[in-house]
Amino acid sequence: MYRNAAQAAVITGPWPSPAPAAATPRASERRKPAPSGDALRAGLTPAQVMTLEALEIFQWKLAFVRRPLFQAPIPVLFDRDHTRHVVIQEDGTLDESQTLVLRA
């Protein structure tokens, strides 16, 4: 029945051929929209919120908050040119070291 392991025999029959792939409807978008600023701030410590508000005066923007399990949230901010980023520690201090790995 098989000529070699890579080829299989095709059996034809009286059944109709399957519908073309283009005729099937596309699934709806599964990704969630980006959370709002209030949702990002939820769960931050009071010291982190105070530092965040002070940096927003100088046009730093809260980009995202990493929430590792069983640890304090890690808010990440970018400057207005998107050239530098900082992390606000749990006690409200800034961490400017480039140890945070960001995807491009």
SEKOLTOR-284668 format. One record per residue: residue number from 1; x, y, z of N, C-alpha, C in turn. Coordinates in nm, 2 decimals, always signed. Layout:
BEGIN
<pt><nr>NUM</nr><n_x>X</n_x><n_y>Y</n_y><n_z>Z</n_z><ca_x>X</ca_x><ca_y>Y</ca_y><ca_z>Z</ca_z><c_x>X</c_x><c_y>Y</c_y><c_z>Z</c_z></pt>
...
! end
This chain:
BEGIN
<pt><nr>1</nr><n_x>+0.08</n_x><n_y>-0.12</n_y><n_z>+0.00</n_z><ca_x>+0.00</ca_x><ca_y>+0.00</ca_y><ca_z>+0.00</ca_z><c_x>+0.09</c_x><c_y>+0.13</c_y><c_z>+0.00</c_z></pt>
<pt><nr>2</nr><n_x>+0.20</n_x><n_y>+0.13</n_y><n_z>+0.08</n_z><ca_x>+0.29</ca_x><ca_y>+0.25</ca_y><ca_z>+0.08</ca_z><c_x>+0.41</c_x><c_y>+0.22</c_y><c_z>-0.01</c_z></pt>
<pt><nr>3</nr><n_x>+0.44</n_x><n_y>+0.32</n_y><n_z>-0.09</n_z><ca_x>+0.56</ca_x><ca_y>+0.30</ca_y><ca_z>-0.17</ca_z><c_x>+0.69</c_x><c_y>+0.32</c_y><c_z>-0.09</c_z></pt>
<pt><nr>4</nr><n_x>+0.69</n_x><n_y>+0.42</n_y><n_z>+0.00</n_z><ca_x>+0.79</ca_x><ca_y>+0.44</ca_y><ca_z>+0.09</ca_z><c_x>+0.73</c_x><c_y>+0.51</c_y><c_z>+0.22</c_z></pt>
<pt><nr>5</nr><n_x>+0.81</n_x><n_y>+0.53</n_y><n_z>+0.32</n_z><ca_x>+0.76</ca_x><ca_y>+0.58</ca_y><ca_z>+0.44</ca_z><c_x>+0.71</c_x><c_y>+0.73</c_y><c_z>+0.43</c_z></pt>
<pt><nr>6</nr><n_x>+0.76</n_x><n_y>+0.80</n_y><n_z>+0.33</n_z><ca_x>+0.72</ca_x><ca_y>+0.95</ca_y><ca_z>+0.32</ca_z><c_x>+0.59</c_x><c_y>+0.96</c_y><c_z>+0.24</c_z></pt>
<pt><nr>7</nr><n_x>+0.55</n_x><n_y>+0.87</n_y><n_z>+0.16</n_z><ca_x>+0.43</ca_x><ca_y>+0.88</ca_y><ca_z>+0.08</ca_z><c_x>+0.32</c_x><c_y>+0.78</c_y><c_z>+0.13</c_z></pt>
<pt><nr>8</nr><n_x>+0.20</n_x><n_y>+0.83</n_y><n_z>+0.13</n_z><ca_x>+0.09</ca_x><ca_y>+0.74</ca_y><ca_z>+0.16</ca_z><c_x>+0.00</c_x><c_y>+0.74</c_y><c_z>+0.04</c_z></pt>
<pt><nr>9</nr><n_x>-0.08</n_x><n_y>+0.63</n_y><n_z>+0.03</n_z><ca_x>-0.17</ca_x><ca_y>+0.61</ca_y><ca_z>-0.08</ca_z><c_x>-0.29</c_x><c_y>+0.70</c_y><c_z>-0.05</c_z></pt>
<pt><nr>10</nr><n_x>-0.34</n_x><n_y>+0.76</n_y><n_z>-0.16</n_z><ca_x>-0.46</ca_x><ca_y>+0.84</ca_y><ca_z>-0.15</ca_z><c_x>-0.58</c_x><c_y>+0.76</c_y><c_z>-0.20</c_z></pt>
<pt><nr>11</nr><n_x>-0.68</n_x><n_y>+0.75</n_y><n_z>-0.12</n_z><ca_x>-0.80</ca_x><ca_y>+0.67</ca_y><ca_z>-0.15</ca_z><c_x>-0.91</c_x><c_y>+0.77</c_y><c_z>-0.19</c_z></pt>
<pt><nr>12</nr><n_x>-0.96</n_x><n_y>+0.75</n_y><n_z>-0.32</n_z><ca_x>-1.07</ca_x><ca_y>+0.84</ca_y><ca_z>-0.36</ca_z><c_x>-1.20</c_x><c_y>+0.77</c_y><c_z>-0.34</c_z></pt>
<pt><nr>13</nr><n_x>-1.30</n_x><n_y>+0.85</n_y><n_z>-0.32</n_z><ca_x>-1.43</ca_x><ca_y>+0.79</ca_y><ca_z>-0.29</ca_z><c_x>-1.54</c_x><c_y>+0.88</c_y><c_z>-0.35</c_z></pt>
<pt><nr>14</nr><n_x>-1.66</n_x><n_y>+0.84</n_y><n_z>-0.32</n_z><ca_x>-1.78</ca_x><ca_y>+0.91</ca_y><ca_z>-0.37</ca_z><c_x>-1.81</c_x><c_y>+1.04</c_y><c_z>-0.29</c_z></pt>
<pt><nr>15</nr><n_x>-1.74</n_x><n_y>+1.06</n_y><n_z>-0.18</n_z><ca_x>-1.78</ca_x><ca_y>+1.17</ca_y><ca_z>-0.09</ca_z><c_x>-1.73</c_x><c_y>+1.30</c_y><c_z>-0.15</c_z></pt>
<pt><nr>16</nr><n_x>-1.80</n_x><n_y>+1.42</n_y><n_z>-0.11</n_z><ca_x>-1.76</ca_x><ca_y>+1.55</ca_y><ca_z>-0.17</ca_z><c_x>-1.63</c_x><c_y>+1.59</c_y><c_z>-0.11</c_z></pt>
<pt><nr>17</nr><n_x>-1.56</n_x><n_y>+1.68</n_y><n_z>-0.18</n_z><ca_x>-1.43</ca_x><ca_y>+1.73</ca_y><ca_z>-0.14</ca_z><c_x>-1.46</c_x><c_y>+1.83</c_y><c_z>-0.03</c_z></pt>
<pt><nr>18</nr><n_x>-1.36</n_x><n_y>+1.85</n_y><n_z>+0.06</n_z><ca_x>-1.38</ca_x><ca_y>+1.95</ca_y><ca_z>+0.17</ca_z><c_x>-1.39</c_x><c_y>+2.09</c_y><c_z>+0.12</c_z></pt>
<pt><nr>19</nr><n_x>-1.46</n_x><n_y>+2.18</n_y><n_z>+0.20</n_z><ca_x>-1.47</ca_x><ca_y>+2.32</ca_y><ca_z>+0.16</ca_z><c_x>-1.34</c_x><c_y>+2.38</c_y><c_z>+0.16</c_z></pt>
<pt><nr>20</nr><n_x>-1.32</n_x><n_y>+2.48</n_y><n_z>+0.07</n_z><ca_x>-1.19</ca_x><ca_y>+2.55</ca_y><ca_z>+0.07</ca_z><c_x>-1.17</c_x><c_y>+2.63</c_y><c_z>+0.20</c_z></pt>
<pt><nr>21</nr><n_x>-1.04</n_x><n_y>+2.64</n_y><n_z>+0.24</n_z><ca_x>-1.01</ca_x><ca_y>+2.71</ca_y><ca_z>+0.37</ca_z><c_x>-1.05</c_x><c_y>+2.85</c_y><c_z>+0.37</c_z></pt>
<pt><nr>22</nr><n_x>-1.06</n_x><n_y>+2.92</n_y><n_z>+0.26</n_z><ca_x>-1.09</ca_x><ca_y>+3.06</ca_y><ca_z>+0.26</ca_z><c_x>-1.24</c_x><c_y>+3.08</c_y><c_z>+0.30</c_z></pt>
<pt><nr>23</nr><n_x>-1.33</n_x><n_y>+2.98</n_y><n_z>+0.28</n_z><ca_x>-1.47</ca_x><ca_y>+2.99</ca_y><ca_z>+0.31</ca_z><c_x>-1.50</c_x><c_y>+2.98</c_y><c_z>+0.46</c_z></pt>
<pt><nr>24</nr><n_x>-1.40</n_x><n_y>+2.93</n_y><n_z>+0.54</n_z><ca_x>-1.43</ca_x><ca_y>+2.92</ca_y><ca_z>+0.68</ca_z><c_x>-1.41</c_x><c_y>+3.06</c_y><c_z>+0.75</c_z></pt>
<pt><nr>25</nr><n_x>-1.50</n_x><n_y>+3.09</n_y><n_z>+0.84</n_z><ca_x>-1.49</ca_x><ca_y>+3.22</ca_y><ca_z>+0.91</ca_z><c_x>-1.37</c_x><c_y>+3.22</c_y><c_z>+1.00</c_z></pt>
<pt><nr>26</nr><n_x>-1.31</n_x><n_y>+3.34</n_y><n_z>+1.02</n_z><ca_x>-1.19</ca_x><ca_y>+3.36</ca_y><ca_z>+1.11</ca_z><c_x>-1.24</c_x><c_y>+3.37</c_y><c_z>+1.25</c_z></pt>
<pt><nr>27</nr><n_x>-1.16</n_x><n_y>+3.32</n_y><n_z>+1.34</n_z><ca_x>-1.19</ca_x><ca_y>+3.33</ca_y><ca_z>+1.48</ca_z><c_x>-1.17</c_x><c_y>+3.47</c_y><c_z>+1.53</c_z></pt>
<pt><nr>28</nr><n_x>-1.25</n_x><n_y>+3.51</n_y><n_z>+1.63</n_z><ca_x>-1.23</ca_x><ca_y>+3.65</ca_y><ca_z>+1.68</ca_z><c_x>-1.10</c_x><c_y>+3.67</c_y><c_z>+1.75</c_z></pt>
<pt><nr>29</nr><n_x>-1.06</n_x><n_y>+3.79</n_y><n_z>+1.77</n_z><ca_x>-0.93</ca_x><ca_y>+3.82</ca_y><ca_z>+1.83</ca_z><c_x>-0.93</c_x><c_y>+3.77</c_y><c_z>+1.98</c_z></pt>
<pt><nr>30</nr><n_x>-0.83</n_x><n_y>+3.70</n_y><n_z>+2.01</n_z><ca_x>-0.82</ca_x><ca_y>+3.65</ca_y><ca_z>+2.15</ca_z><c_x>-0.74</c_x><c_y>+3.73</c_y><c_z>+2.24</c_z></pt>
<pt><nr>31</nr><n_x>-0.66</n_x><n_y>+3.82</n_y><n_z>+2.19</n_z><ca_x>-0.58</ca_x><ca_y>+3.91</ca_y><ca_z>+2.27</ca_z><c_x>-0.66</c_x><c_y>+4.01</c_y><c_z>+2.34</c_z></pt>
<pt><nr>32</nr><n_x>-0.63</n_x><n_y>+4.04</n_y><n_z>+2.47</n_z><ca_x>-0.70</ca_x><ca_y>+4.14</ca_y><ca_z>+2.54</ca_z><c_x>-0.64</c_x><c_y>+4.28</c_y><c_z>+2.51</c_z></pt>
<pt><nr>33</nr><n_x>-0.73</n_x><n_y>+4.38</n_y><n_z>+2.52</n_z><ca_x>-0.67</ca_x><ca_y>+4.52</ca_y><ca_z>+2.50</ca_z><c_x>-0.58</c_x><c_y>+4.55</c_y><c_z>+2.62</c_z></pt>
<pt><nr>34</nr><n_x>-0.49</n_x><n_y>+4.65</n_y><n_z>+2.59</n_z><ca_x>-0.40</ca_x><ca_y>+4.69</ca_y><ca_z>+2.70</ca_z><c_x>-0.47</c_x><c_y>+4.75</c_y><c_z>+2.81</c_z></pt>
<pt><nr>35</nr><n_x>-0.43</n_x><n_y>+4.72</n_y><n_z>+2.94</n_z><ca_x>-0.50</ca_x><ca_y>+4.77</ca_y><ca_z>+3.05</ca_z><c_x>-0.48</c_x><c_y>+4.93</c_y><c_z>+3.06</c_z></pt>
<pt><nr>36</nr><n_x>-0.58</n_x><n_y>+4.99</n_y><n_z>+3.13</n_z><ca_x>-0.58</ca_x><ca_y>+5.13</ca_y><ca_z>+3.14</ca_z><c_x>-0.48</c_x><c_y>+5.17</c_y><c_z>+3.25</c_z></pt>
<pt><nr>37</nr><n_x>-0.45</n_x><n_y>+5.30</n_y><n_z>+3.27</n_z><ca_x>-0.36</ca_x><ca_y>+5.34</ca_y><ca_z>+3.37</ca_z><c_x>-0.40</c_x><c_y>+5.31</c_y><c_z>+3.51</c_z></pt>
<pt><nr>38</nr><n_x>-0.53</n_x><n_y>+5.32</n_y><n_z>+3.54</n_z><ca_x>-0.58</ca_x><ca_y>+5.28</ca_y><ca_z>+3.67</ca_z><c_x>-0.56</c_x><c_y>+5.13</c_y><c_z>+3.70</c_z></pt>
<pt><nr>39</nr><n_x>-0.58</n_x><n_y>+5.05</n_y><n_z>+3.60</n_z><ca_x>-0.56</ca_x><ca_y>+4.91</ca_y><ca_z>+3.62</ca_z><c_x>-0.41</c_x><c_y>+4.87</c_y><c_z>+3.64</c_z></pt>
<pt><nr>40</nr><n_x>-0.32</n_x><n_y>+4.95</n_y><n_z>+3.58</n_z><ca_x>-0.18</ca_x><ca_y>+4.92</ca_y><ca_z>+3.60</ca_z><c_x>-0.14</c_x><c_y>+4.96</c_y><c_z>+3.74</c_z></pt>
<pt><nr>41</nr><n_x>-0.20</n_x><n_y>+5.07</n_y><n_z>+3.79</n_z><ca_x>-0.16</ca_x><ca_y>+5.11</ca_y><ca_z>+3.93</ca_z><c_x>-0.21</c_x><c_y>+5.03</c_y><c_z>+4.04</c_z></pt>
<pt><nr>42</nr><n_x>-0.31</n_x><n_y>+4.95</n_y><n_z>+4.01</n_z><ca_x>-0.37</ca_x><ca_y>+4.86</ca_y><ca_z>+4.11</ca_z><c_x>-0.27</c_x><c_y>+4.77</c_y><c_z>+4.17</c_z></pt>
<pt><nr>43</nr><n_x>-0.26</n_x><n_y>+4.76</n_y><n_z>+4.30</n_z><ca_x>-0.17</ca_x><ca_y>+4.67</ca_y><ca_z>+4.36</ca_z><c_x>-0.03</c_x><c_y>+4.72</c_y><c_z>+4.39</c_z></pt>
<pt><nr>44</nr><n_x>+0.00</n_x><n_y>+4.85</n_y><n_z>+4.34</n_z><ca_x>+0.13</ca_x><ca_y>+4.91</ca_y><ca_z>+4.37</ca_z><c_x>+0.13</c_x><c_y>+4.95</c_y><c_z>+4.52</c_z></pt>
<pt><nr>45</nr><n_x>+0.25</n_x><n_y>+4.96</n_y><n_z>+4.58</n_z><ca_x>+0.26</ca_x><ca_y>+5.00</ca_y><ca_z>+4.72</ca_z><c_x>+0.24</c_x><c_y>+5.16</c_y><c_z>+4.72</c_z></pt>
<pt><nr>46</nr><n_x>+0.20</n_x><n_y>+5.21</n_y><n_z>+4.83</n_z><ca_x>+0.19</ca_x><ca_y>+5.36</ca_y><ca_z>+4.84</ca_z><c_x>+0.32</c_x><c_y>+5.43</c_y><c_z>+4.80</c_z></pt>
<pt><nr>47</nr><n_x>+0.44</n_x><n_y>+5.38</n_y><n_z>+4.84</n_z><ca_x>+0.57</ca_x><ca_y>+5.44</ca_y><ca_z>+4.80</ca_z><c_x>+0.59</c_x><c_y>+5.43</c_y><c_z>+4.65</c_z></pt>
<pt><nr>48</nr><n_x>+0.55</n_x><n_y>+5.33</n_y><n_z>+4.59</n_z><ca_x>+0.56</ca_x><ca_y>+5.32</ca_y><ca_z>+4.44</ca_z><c_x>+0.47</c_x><c_y>+5.42</c_y><c_z>+4.37</c_z></pt>
<pt><nr>49</nr><n_x>+0.35</n_x><n_y>+5.43</n_y><n_z>+4.42</n_z><ca_x>+0.26</ca_x><ca_y>+5.53</ca_y><ca_z>+4.36</ca_z><c_x>+0.31</c_x><c_y>+5.67</c_y><c_z>+4.38</c_z></pt>
<pt><nr>50</nr><n_x>+0.37</n_x><n_y>+5.70</n_y><n_z>+4.49</n_z><ca_x>+0.42</ca_x><ca_y>+5.84</ca_y><ca_z>+4.51</ca_z><c_x>+0.53</c_x><c_y>+5.87</c_y><c_z>+4.42</c_z></pt>
<pt><nr>51</nr><n_x>+0.62</n_x><n_y>+5.77</n_y><n_z>+4.40</n_z><ca_x>+0.74</ca_x><ca_y>+5.79</ca_y><ca_z>+4.31</ca_z><c_x>+0.69</c_x><c_y>+5.80</c_y><c_z>+4.16</c_z></pt>
<pt><nr>52</nr><n_x>+0.59</n_x><n_y>+5.72</n_y><n_z>+4.13</n_z><ca_x>+0.53</ca_x><ca_y>+5.72</ca_y><ca_z>+4.00</ca_z><c_x>+0.47</c_x><c_y>+5.86</c_y><c_z>+3.96</c_z></pt>
<pt><nr>53</nr><n_x>+0.39</n_x><n_y>+5.91</n_y><n_z>+4.06</n_z><ca_x>+0.33</ca_x><ca_y>+6.04</ca_y><ca_z>+4.04</ca_z><c_x>+0.44</c_x><c_y>+6.15</c_y><c_z>+4.02</c_z></pt>
<pt><nr>54</nr><n_x>+0.55</n_x><n_y>+6.14</n_y><n_z>+4.10</n_z><ca_x>+0.66</ca_x><ca_y>+6.24</ca_y><ca_z>+4.09</ca_z><c_x>+0.73</c_x><c_y>+6.23</c_y><c_z>+3.95</c_z></pt>
<pt><nr>55</nr><n_x>+0.75</n_x><n_y>+6.11</n_y><n_z>+3.90</n_z><ca_x>+0.81</ca_x><ca_y>+6.09</ca_y><ca_z>+3.77</ca_z><c_x>+0.72</c_x><c_y>+6.13</c_y><c_z>+3.65</c_z></pt>
<pt><nr>56</nr><n_x>+0.59</n_x><n_y>+6.12</n_y><n_z>+3.67</n_z><ca_x>+0.49</ca_x><ca_y>+6.16</ca_y><ca_z>+3.57</ca_z><c_x>+0.50</c_x><c_y>+6.31</c_y><c_z>+3.55</c_z></pt>
<pt><nr>57</nr><n_x>+0.54</n_x><n_y>+6.39</n_y><n_z>+3.65</n_z><ca_x>+0.55</ca_x><ca_y>+6.53</ca_y><ca_z>+3.63</ca_z><c_x>+0.66</c_x><c_y>+6.56</c_y><c_z>+3.53</c_z></pt>
<pt><nr>58</nr><n_x>+0.76</n_x><n_y>+6.48</n_y><n_z>+3.52</n_z><ca_x>+0.87</ca_x><ca_y>+6.49</ca_y><ca_z>+3.43</ca_z><c_x>+0.85</c_x><c_y>+6.41</c_y><c_z>+3.30</c_z></pt>
<pt><nr>59</nr><n_x>+0.73</n_x><n_y>+6.38</n_y><n_z>+3.27</n_z><ca_x>+0.68</ca_x><ca_y>+6.31</ca_y><ca_z>+3.15</ca_z><c_x>+0.73</c_x><c_y>+6.17</c_y><c_z>+3.13</c_z></pt>
<pt><nr>60</nr><n_x>+0.76</n_x><n_y>+6.10</n_y><n_z>+3.24</n_z><ca_x>+0.79</ca_x><ca_y>+5.96</ca_y><ca_z>+3.23</ca_z><c_x>+0.65</c_x><c_y>+5.89</c_y><c_z>+3.23</c_z></pt>
<pt><nr>61</nr><n_x>+0.64</n_x><n_y>+5.78</n_y><n_z>+3.15</n_z><ca_x>+0.51</ca_x><ca_y>+5.71</ca_y><ca_z>+3.13</ca_z><c_x>+0.53</c_x><c_y>+5.57</c_y><c_z>+3.19</c_z></pt>
<pt><nr>62</nr><n_x>+0.42</n_x><n_y>+5.52</n_y><n_z>+3.26</n_z><ca_x>+0.42</ca_x><ca_y>+5.39</ca_y><ca_z>+3.31</ca_z><c_x>+0.38</c_x><c_y>+5.30</c_y><c_z>+3.19</c_z></pt>
<pt><nr>63</nr><n_x>+0.48</n_x><n_y>+5.21</n_y><n_z>+3.15</n_z><ca_x>+0.46</ca_x><ca_y>+5.13</ca_y><ca_z>+3.03</ca_z><c_x>+0.39</c_x><c_y>+5.00</c_y><c_z>+3.07</c_z></pt>
<pt><nr>64</nr><n_x>+0.44</n_x><n_y>+4.93</n_y><n_z>+3.17</n_z><ca_x>+0.38</ca_x><ca_y>+4.80</ca_y><ca_z>+3.21</ca_z><c_x>+0.42</c_x><c_y>+4.77</c_y><c_z>+3.35</c_z></pt>
<pt><nr>65</nr><n_x>+0.35</n_x><n_y>+4.68</n_y><n_z>+3.41</n_z><ca_x>+0.38</ca_x><ca_y>+4.63</ca_y><ca_z>+3.55</ca_z><c_x>+0.40</c_x><c_y>+4.48</c_y><c_z>+3.55</c_z></pt>
<pt><nr>66</nr><n_x>+0.52</n_x><n_y>+4.44</n_y><n_z>+3.58</n_z><ca_x>+0.54</ca_x><ca_y>+4.29</ca_y><ca_z>+3.59</ca_z><c_x>+0.49</c_x><c_y>+4.25</c_y><c_z>+3.73</c_z></pt>
<pt><nr>67</nr><n_x>+0.42</n_x><n_y>+4.14</n_y><n_z>+3.73</n_z><ca_x>+0.37</ca_x><ca_y>+4.09</ca_y><ca_z>+3.86</ca_z><c_x>+0.41</c_x><c_y>+3.94</c_y><c_z>+3.88</c_z></pt>
<pt><nr>68</nr><n_x>+0.54</n_x><n_y>+3.93</n_y><n_z>+3.93</n_z><ca_x>+0.59</ca_x><ca_y>+3.79</ca_y><ca_z>+3.96</ca_z><c_x>+0.51</c_x><c_y>+3.73</c_y><c_z>+4.08</c_z></pt>
<pt><nr>69</nr><n_x>+0.49</n_x><n_y>+3.60</n_y><n_z>+4.08</n_z><ca_x>+0.42</ca_x><ca_y>+3.53</ca_y><ca_z>+4.18</ca_z><c_x>+0.49</c_x><c_y>+3.55</c_y><c_z>+4.32</c_z></pt>
<pt><nr>70</nr><n_x>+0.41</n_x><n_y>+3.58</n_y><n_z>+4.42</n_z><ca_x>+0.46</ca_x><ca_y>+3.59</ca_y><ca_z>+4.56</ca_z><c_x>+0.57</c_x><c_y>+3.70</c_y><c_z>+4.58</c_z></pt>
<pt><nr>71</nr><n_x>+0.57</n_x><n_y>+3.80</n_y><n_z>+4.49</n_z><ca_x>+0.66</ca_x><ca_y>+3.91</ca_y><ca_z>+4.50</ca_z><c_x>+0.59</c_x><c_y>+4.04</c_y><c_z>+4.48</c_z></pt>
<pt><nr>72</nr><n_x>+0.65</n_x><n_y>+4.15</n_y><n_z>+4.51</n_z><ca_x>+0.59</ca_x><ca_y>+4.28</ca_y><ca_z>+4.49</ca_z><c_x>+0.59</c_x><c_y>+4.31</c_y><c_z>+4.34</c_z></pt>
<pt><nr>73</nr><n_x>+0.49</n_x><n_y>+4.39</n_y><n_z>+4.30</n_z><ca_x>+0.48</ca_x><ca_y>+4.42</ca_y><ca_z>+4.15</ca_z><c_x>+0.60</c_x><c_y>+4.51</c_y><c_z>+4.12</c_z></pt>
<pt><nr>74</nr><n_x>+0.64</n_x><n_y>+4.50</n_y><n_z>+3.99</n_z><ca_x>+0.75</ca_x><ca_y>+4.58</ca_y><ca_z>+3.94</ca_z><c_x>+0.71</c_x><c_y>+4.67</c_y><c_z>+3.83</c_z></pt>
<pt><nr>75</nr><n_x>+0.68</n_x><n_y>+4.80</n_y><n_z>+3.86</n_z><ca_x>+0.64</ca_x><ca_y>+4.90</ca_y><ca_z>+3.76</ca_z><c_x>+0.76</c_x><c_y>+4.94</c_y><c_z>+3.67</c_z></pt>
<pt><nr>76</nr><n_x>+0.74</n_x><n_y>+4.95</n_y><n_z>+3.54</n_z><ca_x>+0.85</ca_x><ca_y>+4.99</ca_y><ca_z>+3.45</ca_z><c_x>+0.80</c_x><c_y>+5.12</c_y><c_z>+3.38</c_z></pt>
<pt><nr>77</nr><n_x>+0.89</n_x><n_y>+5.22</n_y><n_z>+3.38</n_z><ca_x>+0.86</ca_x><ca_y>+5.35</ca_y><ca_z>+3.32</ca_z><c_x>+0.96</c_x><c_y>+5.38</c_y><c_z>+3.22</c_z></pt>
<pt><nr>78</nr><n_x>+0.91</n_x><n_y>+5.45</n_y><n_z>+3.11</n_z><ca_x>+1.00</ca_x><ca_y>+5.50</ca_y><ca_z>+3.00</ca_z><c_x>+0.99</c_x><c_y>+5.65</c_y><c_z>+3.00</c_z></pt>
<pt><nr>79</nr><n_x>+1.11</n_x><n_y>+5.71</n_y><n_z>+2.96</n_z><ca_x>+1.11</ca_x><ca_y>+5.86</ca_y><ca_z>+2.94</ca_z><c_x>+1.03</c_x><c_y>+5.90</c_y><c_z>+2.82</c_z></pt>
<pt><nr>80</nr><n_x>+1.02</n_x><n_y>+6.03</n_y><n_z>+2.80</n_z><ca_x>+0.93</ca_x><ca_y>+6.07</ca_y><ca_z>+2.68</ca_z><c_x>+0.99</c_x><c_y>+6.04</c_y><c_z>+2.55</c_z></pt>
<pt><nr>81</nr><n_x>+1.12</n_x><n_y>+6.01</n_y><n_z>+2.54</n_z><ca_x>+1.19</ca_x><ca_y>+5.98</ca_y><ca_z>+2.41</ca_z><c_x>+1.19</c_x><c_y>+5.82</c_y><c_z>+2.39</c_z></pt>
<pt><nr>82</nr><n_x>+1.15</n_x><n_y>+5.75</n_y><n_z>+2.49</n_z><ca_x>+1.16</ca_x><ca_y>+5.60</ca_y><ca_z>+2.49</ca_z><c_x>+1.30</c_x><c_y>+5.55</c_y><c_z>+2.47</c_z></pt>
<pt><nr>83</nr><n_x>+1.40</n_x><n_y>+5.62</n_y><n_z>+2.53</n_z><ca_x>+1.53</ca_x><ca_y>+5.58</ca_y><ca_z>+2.52</ca_z><c_x>+1.59</c_x><c_y>+5.52</c_y><c_z>+2.65</c_z></pt>
<pt><nr>84</nr><n_x>+1.52</n_x><n_y>+5.55</n_y><n_z>+2.76</n_z><ca_x>+1.57</ca_x><ca_y>+5.50</ca_y><ca_z>+2.89</ca_z><c_x>+1.45</c_x><c_y>+5.44</c_y><c_z>+2.97</c_z></pt>
<pt><nr>85</nr><n_x>+1.47</n_x><n_y>+5.35</n_y><n_z>+3.05</n_z><ca_x>+1.37</ca_x><ca_y>+5.29</ca_y><ca_z>+3.14</ca_z><c_x>+1.42</c_x><c_y>+5.28</c_y><c_z>+3.28</c_z></pt>
<pt><nr>86</nr><n_x>+1.33</n_x><n_y>+5.29</n_y><n_z>+3.38</n_z><ca_x>+1.36</ca_x><ca_y>+5.27</ca_y><ca_z>+3.52</ca_z><c_x>+1.25</c_x><c_y>+5.18</c_y><c_z>+3.58</c_z></pt>
<pt><nr>87</nr><n_x>+1.29</n_x><n_y>+5.12</n_y><n_z>+3.69</n_z><ca_x>+1.21</ca_x><ca_y>+5.03</ca_y><ca_z>+3.76</ca_z><c_x>+1.19</c_x><c_y>+5.09</c_y><c_z>+3.90</c_z></pt>
<pt><nr>88</nr><n_x>+1.07</n_x><n_y>+5.09</n_y><n_z>+3.95</n_z><ca_x>+1.04</ca_x><ca_y>+5.15</ca_y><ca_z>+4.09</ca_z><c_x>+1.04</c_x><c_y>+5.03</c_y><c_z>+4.18</c_z></pt>
<pt><nr>89</nr><n_x>+1.13</n_x><n_y>+5.03</n_y><n_z>+4.28</n_z><ca_x>+1.14</ca_x><ca_y>+4.92</ca_y><ca_z>+4.38</ca_z><c_x>+1.02</c_x><c_y>+4.93</c_y><c_z>+4.47</c_z></pt>
<pt><nr>90</nr><n_x>+1.00</n_x><n_y>+4.82</n_y><n_z>+4.56</n_z><ca_x>+0.89</ca_x><ca_y>+4.82</ca_y><ca_z>+4.65</ca_z><c_x>+0.89</c_x><c_y>+4.93</c_y><c_z>+4.75</c_z></pt>
<pt><nr>91</nr><n_x>+1.01</n_x><n_y>+4.98</n_y><n_z>+4.79</n_z><ca_x>+1.01</ca_x><ca_y>+5.09</ca_y><ca_z>+4.88</ca_z><c_x>+1.01</c_x><c_y>+5.23</c_y><c_z>+4.82</c_z></pt>
<pt><nr>92</nr><n_x>+0.99</n_x><n_y>+5.23</n_y><n_z>+4.68</n_z><ca_x>+0.98</ca_x><ca_y>+5.36</ca_y><ca_z>+4.61</ca_z><c_x>+1.10</c_x><c_y>+5.41</c_y><c_z>+4.55</c_z></pt>
<pt><nr>93</nr><n_x>+1.21</n_x><n_y>+5.35</n_y><n_z>+4.57</n_z><ca_x>+1.34</ca_x><ca_y>+5.39</ca_y><ca_z>+4.51</ca_z><c_x>+1.35</c_x><c_y>+5.35</c_y><c_z>+4.37</c_z></pt>
<pt><nr>94</nr><n_x>+1.43</n_x><n_y>+5.42</n_y><n_z>+4.29</n_z><ca_x>+1.44</ca_x><ca_y>+5.39</ca_y><ca_z>+4.15</ca_z><c_x>+1.56</c_x><c_y>+5.30</c_y><c_z>+4.13</c_z></pt>
<pt><nr>95</nr><n_x>+1.54</n_x><n_y>+5.21</n_y><n_z>+4.03</n_z><ca_x>+1.65</ca_x><ca_y>+5.12</ca_y><ca_z>+3.99</ca_z><c_x>+1.68</c_x><c_y>+5.15</c_y><c_z>+3.84</c_z></pt>
<pt><nr>96</nr><n_x>+1.79</n_x><n_y>+5.22</n_y><n_z>+3.82</n_z><ca_x>+1.82</ca_x><ca_y>+5.26</ca_y><ca_z>+3.68</ca_z><c_x>+1.92</c_x><c_y>+5.16</c_y><c_z>+3.61</c_z></pt>
<pt><nr>97</nr><n_x>+1.96</n_x><n_y>+5.05</n_y><n_z>+3.69</n_z><ca_x>+2.05</ca_x><ca_y>+4.96</ca_y><ca_z>+3.62</ca_z><c_x>+1.98</c_x><c_y>+4.88</c_y><c_z>+3.51</c_z></pt>
<pt><nr>98</nr><n_x>+2.05</n_x><n_y>+4.84</n_y><n_z>+3.41</n_z><ca_x>+1.99</ca_x><ca_y>+4.78</ca_y><ca_z>+3.29</ca_z><c_x>+1.98</c_x><c_y>+4.63</c_y><c_z>+3.31</c_z></pt>
<pt><nr>99</nr><n_x>+1.94</n_x><n_y>+4.58</n_y><n_z>+3.43</n_z><ca_x>+1.93</ca_x><ca_y>+4.44</ca_y><ca_z>+3.45</ca_z><c_x>+1.80</c_x><c_y>+4.38</c_y><c_z>+3.40</c_z></pt>
<pt><nr>100</nr><n_x>+1.70</n_x><n_y>+4.47</n_y><n_z>+3.37</n_z><ca_x>+1.57</ca_x><ca_y>+4.42</ca_y><ca_z>+3.33</ca_z><c_x>+1.58</c_x><c_y>+4.39</c_y><c_z>+3.18</c_z></pt>
<pt><nr>101</nr><n_x>+1.54</n_x><n_y>+4.27</n_y><n_z>+3.14</n_z><ca_x>+1.55</ca_x><ca_y>+4.22</ca_y><ca_z>+3.01</ca_z><c_x>+1.42</c_x><c_y>+4.26</c_y><c_z>+2.94</c_z></pt>
<pt><nr>102</nr><n_x>+1.42</n_x><n_y>+4.34</n_y><n_z>+2.83</n_z><ca_x>+1.31</ca_x><ca_y>+4.38</ca_y><ca_z>+2.76</ca_z><c_x>+1.31</c_x><c_y>+4.32</c_y><c_z>+2.62</c_z></pt>
<pt><nr>103</nr><n_x>+1.19</n_x><n_y>+4.28</n_y><n_z>+2.57</n_z><ca_x>+1.19</ca_x><ca_y>+4.23</ca_y><ca_z>+2.43</ca_z><c_x>+1.18</c_x><c_y>+4.35</c_y><c_z>+2.34</c_z></pt>
<pt><nr>104</nr><n_x>+1.24</n_x><n_y>+4.33</n_y><n_z>+2.22</n_z><ca_x>+1.24</ca_x><ca_y>+4.44</ca_y><ca_z>+2.12</ca_z><c_x>+1.11</c_x><c_y>+4.46</c_y><c_z>+2.05</c_z></pt>
! end
